[in-house]
Amino acid sequence: MAIYEIKANSIDEIGKTSFSQAGLRERYDLQRLLRNQINVISADTLVIAEEFAEWEESRRRIDLLGLDKDANLVVIELKRSDDGGYMELQAIRYAAMVSTMTFDKAVEVYGTYLTKIDSGVDARKSILDFLGWEEPDEDNFAQDVRVLLVSADFSKELTTSVMWLNEQGLDIRCVRIKPYDDNGRVLVDVQQVIPLPEATDYIVSIREKAGKERVDRAGREGRLNLWHEFWSGLLEQARVKTSLYANVSPSKASWICAGSGVSGVHYSYAIRKHDSVVELVLEGEREKNKANYDHLEEHRAEIESFFGAPLEWERCDNLKKSYIRHSLSLGGYRNDKADWPEIQESMIEAMIRLEKAFSPHISKLK
């Protein structure tokens, strides 16, 4: 499409040009100008690096590396050519290379960039302020990598590839920045051509829905593996100190239990994100369940005295289960794995005390 100037008696077309004809270089002009005004091509984006190349055995460089308001990394590739070349393939490589970047690494990279441009801004505070975070949130940092391709125009081969890649779940956008010569003044027409702006929100919502489903599946599988690993470590420690869990195998659930010798009554460990629980669980036929619970509660003072701390008593009148538990706030499965042995040890010690406190009373339930 052309750009026209409306005059008193005519509508005159403004002549097209190219960046090379206008004497504008790709890196030293176009890239430099856009890094300082990135909103021209990408709203709500913070540039954290220029010519980024911090990986081994590669001389490739990302023109501009940014961060969006959703804490996603943005790989920005610039070309002043009229077809974009093979920039989509190049950008996909870069996206893969930075996909594992952590918050702390981003702060380091941004700090280097700020020093390079002689800025006194604090990198960590600047990123937190931009994201609206009070503290770093690694779980939500760089969950995705967006790609932004910027060129004077794009070949059909490139646009076809990008549209297909977007259908596969990637987020690649093409922004055309077309130069015009207005009697010596260089004007640029900036338009997002893929996806079309009016379709962007719809496409993003579809992608987010599919992405959430993938994350949910991956997140669940990750939790199952974490739980199994946590219980493996706990049982290894426990078998040295007590025979209660001698015949129990690691589980992919958030809890594991061992029998008490009485049907429907068992000792259970439960692990959560940031805390853990040791408990006595009573289940089965409701009337028998509640009768057993009531018998134990009659000895509550004695049991808690022997255990050494108050317990949480939940009769759960409308359920077939009742719980008597002790919560530990030392940590959970989301803690650093280096903290796990201490958490596991505290759970084992609490379980040993729980079993000793309840055992004389449970034997009478028979």
N, C-alpha and C positions, 0 to 999 in steps of 0.2 A: 504494500500500500504506500501511497505517496502522502506527503505532508504539504498542505497548501497555506498560502498567506492570503487573507481576504483584504482586498484594497477597495478603494472607492468605486472603481469601475470594472474590477476583474478579480478573479481568483487565480493567483499565480502559484504554480508548483515550485516547491523548494527542491533544488537539485540534490540527488543522492551523491554520497561520496563513500570513501572507505577510510578506515583509521590510518592505514599506511599513507594514503594520499593526503590526509590531513596532518601527517607528520606525528601521529600519536603512536607511541610504542606500547607494546603489550604489558611489559613488566614495569617500566619506569614511569609510564604515564597512566594508563588505564587502571592497572592494579593499584598504584599508589593513590590515585584519586578515589577509587572505590573503597579501599580499606578505611579511609577517613570518613566516608559517607556511605557505609554499607547499606543503609536503609533504602538507597536508590534501587537496589536490586533484591534486598532481602530484609523485610521489616523485622523488628524485634530480634536482632542478631548482634552478638558481641564478638568482634574479631579478637581471637586470642593468640594467633600466630600468623606469620607471613613467611612463605618459602619454607614451610615446615618439612623437615627431613630427618627426624630422629628415629631411624630404624637402621638395622644392620644390613650390610650387603646390598644397599640400594642407593642410587644417586637421585632417585625421583623425589620431587618436591611438590607439596600441596601449595597452590598459589596463595589461598587464604583459608585458614581454619577458623571456624566460628562456633558459637554456642547459642542455641535458641532458648526461649523462655521456658520450654519444657525440659530443659537440661539435656537436650540432644546435641551431639556434635554436628556441625555443618561443614562439609567439604565443598569448597567453592573453587571451580576451575574456570579460567578465563581464556578466551581465544579472540583474536581480532580478525580471524578469517571469516569467509562468507559461507562456510559449510560446517564448522565446528570440528573438522578432522575426526579423530577417534577419541575425543575427549571423554565419552561416556565409559569406555573401557578403562581408560587411565583413572578416572575418578572412582570406579568400583574398586580397583586395586587399593587406592588410597583409603577408601572407606573401610575396607577390611583391615588395613594396617593399623588404623587408629581406633578400631571398634572396642578394644580392651582398655582404653585409656581410663584411668581412675580420676577421681576429683583431685587428689593430691598431685598427680602428674599434670593435670590441666593447669593447676595453680603454678607449678614449676614452669611449664611451657609459656604461660601468659606472663609470668614474671620476667622471663628472658626476652619476650617480645617488648614488654614495657621498657625494659632497660635499653633495648635496641633503638626505640623511638624516643628515648630520653624523657620518659614520663615518670613522675614521682608517685603514681597511683599504687596503692597496695593491692597486689594481685588477688589475694585470698578474699579480702573484704569486697573488692570490686565484683568478683564472681558471685559471692553470696548476695550482695545487694541486687545484682542484675536478676538473679533467680528468685529473689524474695525469700531466701532461706536465712534462718538464724544460725544453723549449724549444717555442716556437710551431710548429705544423705546419699551414701554410696549406692544404696539399693535402687535409687531413682536417678542416678547420674549416668548419662551416656547409655541409656537403654536402647537407643536407636542411633543410627547415623544417617543424616539426610545429605543428599547430593544436589548441588546447584551448579548448573552448566550455563555459562554466560558467553554469548558469541554474537557477532553481527548477524549471523543467520545459521541455519542448521540444514544439513542434507536430509533427504527423505530416508536414507539408510539409517542415520542417527536417530531421527524422530521415531521411526518404526521400532528400533531397538529399545528406546526409552519407554515407549508406551507399553511394550511387551514386558519389560522389566518391572514397571509399575504394577502391572497386572499380577506379577508374581510376589508382590508385597513390598518391593523397595519403594523408597520415596526419593524420586529423581525429578527435578524441575528444570525446565529450560527457559531461560530469560533471554529474549532477543534485545540487543542494544544496538540500534541502527543509526549510523551517523548521517547527517545532512549538512550541506554547505549553504549557508545563508550569507552570501556576499562576504565571505571571509570568516564568518562566525560558524563554529561547529555546534550544531544542535544534535541531540540524540533522542530517539524515540525508544523508550524502554517498555517492553511488554512481556509478560509471562505467557508463553505460547503452549507449554505443556506442564501440568494440565491447564486447561483454560480457567481463568480466575473464577468464572461463575460455577465451574464444576469442582473446584478445589475442596470446598467444605464437604461436599458429598463424598468425594473420593477419599478424603482424609478420614471421615467417619467410618466408611467401609473398611479401610485399612486398619484403623484403630480397633474395630470390632474383631477383625481376623487376628490382629496382633495380640489382643488381650486373650483370645482363646488359646493362641500358641503359648503365650507367657504363662497362662494358668496351668496348661498341661506341663510345661517345662518346670514351672514353680512347684507344682505338686510332686513331680518326679524328684526334683532336687530335695524337697523336704523329706520324702520317703528315704532317700539315700542318707541324708543327714541323721535322721532318727536311727536308722540301722547302725550307722557308724558310732553314734553316741551310745546306744545300748551295748554294742560290742565292747567298748571301753569300760562301761560301768560294770558289766557282768564279769569281765576279766579281773577287775579290782575286787568285786563283791565275793567271788569264790574263795579268796584268800581269807576273808573275815567271817563269812557266814555260809551255812549250807542251804539257806532259804531258797536261793535262786540257782542251786547247783544244776538242776535239770531244765533250766529255761534257756531258750535260744534267743539271739537278737531278733528284734521285730522291726518291721517297716511302718509300725504305728507309733503314735505319740505316747503310748503307754505299754508297759509289760507287767504281767501279774504272776503271782505264785500262790499255790494253794495253802490253806491254813490247817488242813486236816478235817475241816467241816464243810460239807457241801454247801455251795452258795456263799461262802465267805472266803475272801482272798485278799492278799496284800498286793498293792499296786504302786508302781512308780509311774509318774506322768511328767513329761517334759514339755515346756512351752517356750515361746520365743525368748522371754527374759526372766523366767522363773521356773520353779519345779515343785513337784508335790510328791509326798509319800502318804498313802492312805489305806484304810481298811474299807473294802467294798463289800456290801451285803446285797445279794440279788436272788432272784428266783421267785417262788410263789409269794405273793405280797403279804399275806397274813403272817407267814413264818418269818419273812424278812423283817417285818416291823416288830414281831415278838423278840427276835434275836437282837435287834437294835435296842429295844427297850431294856432288855436284860443287861446289855453292856452299859447303857446310859445310867443305870442304877449305880454303877461303880465308877462313874465319871471322875469324881474327885480322886479316887485311888489311882485310876489309870493315868490321869494327867500328872499326878504327883510323881508316879514312877517314870513317866515319859520325860518329865522335866520342863514342860511348857503346856500352855492351853492348846486344845485341839478344836478344829471346826467340826461341829456335829450337824449333819443334814439328814433328817429323817425322810424327807421327800415323800410325803403322805400319798401323793397321787401317782407315784412311780413304783416300779418293781425293784428299784435300787435305793439304797441308803449309803451315805458316805460319812466316814470319820477321817479327817485329813489334817495334815500339817504342811503348810506352804513354806518354801525356802526362797529367799530373795537374792541369793548369791549370783544367779544368772541362769540362762537357758541355752537352747541349742543355737541361737543366733549370736551368742558370744563367740569371741575368737577361740579357735580350737585349742589354743594354748591354755585357755582357762578351764577347759572341760574337766581335766583330772580333779581339780579342786572342787568343782560343782558336783562331780560324781561321788567324790569322797564324802562330801557333806550329806548327800542323799543316802548313801549306804549307812553312814553312822545314824542318821535319823530313822532309817528303816529298822536297823538292829534294835534301837530303843523302842520303836513302835511295836515290833513283834514281842519283845520281852514284856511290855506293858499290857498287851492284850492276850497273850498266850494263856495265862491261867484262867481267864474268864471265858475265852473261846472254847477251851476244853470242856467246860461245863455245859455248852450248848448242845453237846452230843446227847 
